[in-house]
Each structure stands twice: as structure tokens, then as C-alpha cells.
């Protein structure tokens, strides 16, 4: 089994100490976690970091004192978040703390993926604490706004054939345009066309994805119908990606990210984030949220 060398342990210890020492005493938070008022104005201690991360002070002390301490990738991600490490520091932390990675270097993609998913635990607690479907959808929209930086995050809930309730976080004008789009399509082509626009028969598993460009390429007839409607409501220059939310209780919905340019392309990491958010929301709605509460 691979073990850390003494040099690697010392470098890991030095990295942790440097990152903790640079946090100003007046800083009100460690990552996304608020510091107790009594701690503000004091240097960040090992005990304080350990408490935020969720491990014992003795375990964290071992990591800062050149003694081998094996921890999980989840704990390492929490440490990186608490100490507000940049991508290079985060990659170094994983290489030094996980012996199997010491001869490898994380690619930019892997480092970016670690950053993108490192804060998911900040979503899961309020998501699982939600008591209604509407509350859960609000939680995921607000979280997605901070991670994907769109002009608006939308959730569409299917309440009947060709009928979808829409809620939005972000630019309210775009939410109003989406509602006008639905009304326009319903008047021109009927309620069934609304289900087609939301890919109701296509995206049947939690987390399934579809971007505007993919939908237009796969369904040119649908795109031809939608295009004049988009022009009428002022959404013809927008791009979107949406992911399927499906619960075991029969809830069907879409989580959509909206940007104000058709030239916008979504990275592999952004699409993975969107899919994961929809998947987690589906799980929360299946097990932790009251059925039928909007």
C-alpha cells in the first residue's frame, strides 16, 4: 500500500498551516460557514477548522503536525472549502494527502470539477430540510444561481396535459417572457405543443439533459414552430439548458438555466452540475418532501 513520505507529510502540514494563517482574524466565515461571533477578531484555530470540517481537533492536528492521517476525499474537500484554497492549492492538498495521487497531477478539468462539486454539501442540508415541493425547487434555483451565474434559473412543474407551472429566480423579465411564450404556443398549436417544448416524452429519467441547440438539431419541425414565438416574446437571442426532475411520487419537472446569448455554449462541467442538481432534487422530492404540496 502506498504511504506518504516524510517530505510529503511536511509539505502537507506546511500547506495547511499557511492557508489557515492567511485567514484574517476579522473574517466572518470559513468558506461558506459563518464563524461564531466570539471567534471573530481572533486567529483561526485548529479546533475551529476541525469543527467546520466535521472531524476531531486531534485528527486535524495530526495533519498539521507532520504525522500521517488518512482522510476521505469528502473530508479533504471540506478542508479545502474551509481554508478557501484556490484550485492549485486544492489539487496539491489531494496529491499530498492521498498517496495514490502523489505521482500524478490533476488535470485542469479534474481540478475544475473538484471546485464545482466541492460546495454541494451546502445544498443538501437545506434541500433535504424542505417540507414542500415549492420550497425544494426554490432552494435548488437559488443555489444554481450562485454556481452557474445565469440571468435566470427556472423550474417548470407539470400539473396536467400541456400545463406547466413556472417559477424563476433571477431576472423577472425573462420569467415573464417564458410565460408569454407558453401562452403564445398554446394559442397557436395547442396544449400538446407545450409538452413537446418541455421534452416531456423524451426526458424521463432524473438528471437527463437537453440544450436549446440539441433540441433544435433533433427536432427541426419543433424549432421552426418555436422560433417565431421566441421572437415575439424577445427570447430568440437566448440560450438554455434544462435537466429533468422526476420523483417516485409522480412529480415531473424541469430545472433550466437561461443565458442572454445564443452563442453561449455549456461546458461539460456546467452540464454535469445541472444534471447533478436535478438528480439530487429528484431524490429529495422522492423521500423527504411532502407529496402534492406546491
C-alpha positions as CSV (number, residue, x, y, z in Angstrom):
1,X,0.0,0.0,0.0
2,X,1.3,3.5,-0.8
3,X,2.2,5.7,2.2
4,X,3.1,9.3,2.4
5,X,6.8,10.0,2.6
6,X,8.1,12.3,5.4
7,X,8.7,15.0,2.8
8,X,5.1,14.8,1.6
9,X,3.8,14.9,5.2
10,X,5.8,18.0,5.9
11,X,4.6,19.7,2.7
12,X,1.0,18.9,3.5
13,X,1.5,20.3,7.0
14,X,3.0,23.4,5.7
15,X,0.2,23.9,3.1
16,X,-2.5,23.6,5.8
17,X,-0.7,25.9,8.2
18,X,-0.1,28.6,5.5
19,X,-3.7,28.6,4.4
20,X,-5.0,28.7,7.9
21,X,-2.6,31.5,8.9
22,X,-3.6,33.8,6.0
23,X,-7.2,33.9,7.0
24,X,-7.7,37.3,8.7
25,X,-9.0,37.3,12.3
26,X,-11.8,39.6,11.3
27,X,-13.1,37.3,8.6
28,X,-16.7,36.4,9.4
29,X,-16.7,33.0,7.7
30,X,-14.6,30.0,6.8
31,X,-15.7,29.2,3.3
32,X,-19.5,29.3,3.4
33,X,-19.7,28.6,7.2
34,X,-20.2,31.5,9.5
35,X,-17.8,31.8,12.4
36,X,-19.2,32.1,15.9
37,X,-19.3,35.8,17.0
38,X,-16.9,35.1,19.9
39,X,-14.3,33.9,17.4
40,X,-14.3,36.9,15.1
41,X,-11.3,39.1,15.8
42,X,-9.2,36.0,16.8
43,X,-6.9,34.0,14.7
44,X,-8.4,30.9,13.2
45,X,-7.5,27.9,15.4
46,X,-7.0,24.2,14.5
47,X,-10.1,23.4,16.6
48,X,-12.2,25.9,14.7
49,X,-11.2,24.4,11.3
50,X,-11.8,20.9,12.6
51,X,-15.3,21.8,13.8
52,X,-16.2,23.3,10.5
53,X,-14.9,20.3,8.6
54,X,-16.6,17.8,11.0
55,X,-13.5,16.0,12.3
56,X,-11.9,15.9,15.7
57,X,-9.2,18.5,16.6
58,X,-6.8,15.6,17.3
59,X,-7.3,14.3,13.7
60,X,-6.7,17.7,12.2
61,X,-3.7,18.3,14.5
62,X,-2.1,15.2,13.1
63,X,-2.4,16.6,9.5
64,X,-0.8,19.9,10.6
65,X,2.0,18.2,12.6
66,X,3.7,16.0,10.0
67,X,2.0,12.8,11.3
68,X,0.3,10.6,8.8
69,X,-3.5,10.8,8.9
70,X,-5.6,9.2,6.1
71,X,-8.9,11.0,5.4
72,X,-11.5,10.6,2.8
73,X,-11.9,12.7,-0.3
74,X,-15.0,14.3,1.2
75,X,-13.1,15.5,4.2
76,X,-10.3,16.8,2.1
77,X,-12.9,18.8,0.0
78,X,-14.3,20.2,3.2
79,X,-10.9,21.3,4.4
80,X,-10.2,23.0,1.1
81,X,-13.5,24.8,1.4
82,X,-12.9,25.9,5.0
83,X,-9.4,27.2,4.3
84,X,-10.6,28.8,1.0
85,X,-7.9,27.2,-1.1
86,X,-7.5,28.2,-4.7
87,X,-7.6,25.4,-7.4
88,X,-3.8,24.9,-7.4
89,X,-3.8,24.5,-3.6
90,X,-6.8,22.2,-3.7
91,X,-5.0,20.0,-6.2
92,X,-1.9,20.0,-4.1
93,X,-3.9,19.0,-1.0
94,X,-5.3,16.0,-2.7
95,X,-1.9,14.9,-4.1
96,X,-0.2,15.2,-0.8
97,X,-2.9,13.7,1.4
98,X,-3.8,10.8,-1.0
99,X,-0.6,8.7,-1.6
100,X,-2.1,7.1,-4.7
101,X,-2.1,10.5,-6.4
102,X,1.4,11.7,-5.5
103,X,2.9,10.6,-8.8
104,X,0.1,12.0,-10.8
105,X,-1.1,15.6,-11.4
106,X,-4.7,16.6,-11.6
107,X,-5.7,17.9,-15.0
108,X,-7.3,21.3,-15.2
109,X,-10.6,19.6,-15.9
110,X,-10.3,17.5,-12.7
111,X,-9.4,20.5,-10.6
112,X,-12.3,22.5,-12.0
113,X,-14.6,19.5,-11.3
114,X,-13.5,19.4,-7.7
115,X,-14.2,23.1,-7.3
116,X,-17.6,22.8,-9.0
117,X,-18.8,20.0,-6.8
118,X,-16.9,20.9,-3.6
119,X,-19.8,23.0,-2.3
120,X,-22.6,20.6,-3.0
121,X,-22.9,19.8,0.7
122,X,-24.1,23.4,1.2
123,X,-27.1,22.5,-1.0
124,X,-28.0,19.1,0.5
125,X,-28.9,20.3,4.0
126,X,-31.5,22.9,3.0
127,X,-32.7,20.7,0.2
128,X,-33.4,17.8,2.5
129,X,-34.9,20.2,5.1
130,X,-37.5,21.4,2.6
131,X,-41.1,20.5,3.6
132,X,-42.8,21.3,0.3
133,X,-42.0,20.8,-3.4
134,X,-42.1,24.6,-4.0
135,X,-39.6,25.1,-1.2
136,X,-37.2,22.5,-2.6
137,X,-37.4,24.0,-6.0
138,X,-36.6,27.4,-4.6
139,X,-33.6,26.1,-2.8
140,X,-32.1,24.5,-5.9
141,X,-32.8,27.5,-8.1
142,X,-31.1,29.9,-5.6
143,X,-28.1,27.5,-5.3
144,X,-27.8,27.1,-9.1
145,X,-27.8,30.9,-9.5
146,X,-24.6,31.1,-7.5
147,X,-22.9,28.2,-9.3
148,X,-23.9,28.7,-12.9
149,X,-24.3,32.5,-13.0
150,X,-27.2,32.7,-15.4
151,X,-29.6,35.6,-16.0
152,X,-32.3,33.3,-14.6
153,X,-32.9,29.8,-13.2
154,X,-36.3,28.4,-13.9
155,X,-38.3,25.4,-12.7
156,X,-41.3,24.1,-14.6
157,X,-43.7,21.7,-12.9
158,X,-46.1,19.6,-15.0
159,X,-49.6,19.8,-13.5
160,X,-51.5,18.3,-16.3
161,X,-51.5,17.6,-20.0
162,X,-49.8,20.6,-21.7
163,X,-49.9,22.5,-18.4
164,X,-46.7,23.5,-16.6
165,X,-46.3,25.9,-13.7
166,X,-43.2,28.1,-13.9
167,X,-41.2,29.7,-11.2
168,X,-38.0,31.7,-11.6
169,X,-35.0,33.1,-9.6
170,X,-33.1,36.0,-11.2
171,X,-34.3,38.3,-13.9
172,X,-38.0,38.5,-13.6
173,X,-38.4,39.9,-17.1
174,X,-37.2,36.6,-18.5
175,X,-39.6,34.7,-16.4
176,X,-42.5,36.9,-17.7
177,X,-41.2,36.2,-21.3
178,X,-41.3,32.5,-20.7
179,X,-44.9,32.7,-19.5
180,X,-45.9,34.7,-22.6
181,X,-44.1,32.1,-24.7
182,X,-46.2,29.3,-23.3
183,X,-49.4,31.4,-23.9
184,X,-48.3,32.1,-27.5
185,X,-47.6,28.4,-28.2
186,X,-50.8,27.2,-26.6
187,X,-52.9,29.6,-28.7
188,X,-51.1,28.7,-32.0
189,X,-50.6,24.9,-31.7
190,X,-52.5,23.7,-28.6
191,X,-51.5,22.4,-25.2
192,X,-49.7,19.3,-26.5
193,X,-47.0,21.6,-28.1
194,X,-46.1,22.8,-24.5
195,X,-45.3,19.2,-23.5
196,X,-43.1,19.0,-26.7
197,X,-41.2,22.2,-25.8
198,X,-40.5,20.8,-22.3
199,X,-39.4,17.4,-23.9
200,X,-42.0,15.6,-21.7
201,X,-41.8,12.3,-23.6
202,X,-38.0,12.4,-24.1
203,X,-36.5,13.3,-20.7
204,X,-38.0,10.6,-18.5
205,X,-35.1,9.9,-16.1
206,X,-33.8,12.2,-13.3
207,X,-30.9,14.4,-14.5
208,X,-31.4,13.9,-18.2
209,X,-30.2,17.0,-20.2
210,X,-31.2,18.9,-23.2
211,X,-29.8,22.2,-24.5
212,X,-31.6,24.5,-26.9
213,X,-29.1,23.7,-29.7
214,X,-29.5,20.0,-29.2
215,X,-33.3,20.2,-29.2
216,X,-33.3,22.3,-32.4
217,X,-30.9,19.8,-34.1
218,X,-33.0,16.8,-33.1
219,X,-36.4,18.4,-33.8
220,X,-36.2,20.9,-36.6
221,X,-40.0,21.0,-37.0
222,X,-40.5,21.9,-33.4
223,X,-37.7,24.5,-33.7
224,X,-39.5,26.0,-36.7
225,X,-42.7,26.4,-34.6
226,X,-40.8,27.8,-31.6
227,X,-38.7,30.3,-33.4
228,X,-41.5,32.9,-34.3
229,X,-42.8,32.5,-30.7
230,X,-39.4,33.3,-29.3
231,X,-39.1,36.3,-31.5
232,X,-42.5,37.6,-30.4
233,X,-41.6,37.4,-26.6
234,X,-38.0,38.6,-27.0
235,X,-36.2,35.3,-26.3
236,X,-34.9,34.5,-29.7
237,X,-31.3,35.6,-28.7
238,X,-31.3,33.4,-25.5
239,X,-29.8,30.0,-24.9
240,X,-30.8,27.5,-22.3
241,X,-30.1,24.0,-20.9
242,X,-32.6,22.0,-18.9
243,X,-32.5,18.9,-16.8
244,X,-35.2,16.5,-15.8
245,X,-36.6,16.3,-12.3
246,X,-38.6,13.1,-11.7
247,X,-39.7,11.8,-8.3
248,X,-41.0,8.5,-7.2
249,X,-44.1,10.3,-6.1
250,X,-45.0,11.2,-9.6
251,X,-43.6,14.7,-9.7
252,X,-42.3,15.8,-13.1
253,X,-40.4,19.0,-13.7
254,X,-37.5,20.7,-15.4
255,X,-34.6,22.7,-14.0
256,X,-33.5,25.2,-16.6
257,X,-30.6,27.7,-16.8
258,X,-31.1,30.7,-19.1
259,X,-28.5,33.0,-20.7
260,X,-28.9,36.0,-22.9
261,X,-27.0,34.9,-25.9
262,X,-27.5,32.1,-28.4
263,X,-23.7,31.8,-28.8
264,X,-23.5,30.6,-25.2
265,X,-22.1,27.1,-25.1
266,X,-22.3,25.0,-21.9
267,X,-19.1,23.3,-20.7
268,X,-19.0,19.7,-19.7
269,X,-18.7,20.7,-16.1
270,X,-21.7,23.1,-16.2
271,X,-23.9,20.4,-17.7
272,X,-22.7,17.9,-15.1
273,X,-23.6,20.4,-12.4
274,X,-27.0,21.0,-13.8
275,X,-27.7,17.2,-14.2
276,X,-26.5,16.6,-10.6
277,X,-28.7,19.3,-9.2
278,X,-31.7,17.9,-10.9
279,X,-30.8,14.4,-9.8
280,X,-30.4,15.5,-6.1
281,X,-33.7,17.4,-6.3
282,X,-35.5,14.3,-7.6
283,X,-34.1,12.3,-4.7
284,X,-35.1,14.9,-2.2
285,X,-38.6,15.1,-3.6
286,X,-38.9,11.3,-3.6
287,X,-38.0,10.8,0.0
288,X,-38.1,14.0,2.1
289,X,-40.8,16.3,0.7
290,X,-44.5,16.1,1.2
291,X,-46.4,14.9,-1.8
292,X,-48.7,17.3,-3.7
293,X,-47.6,20.5,-1.9
294,X,-47.0,23.3,-4.3
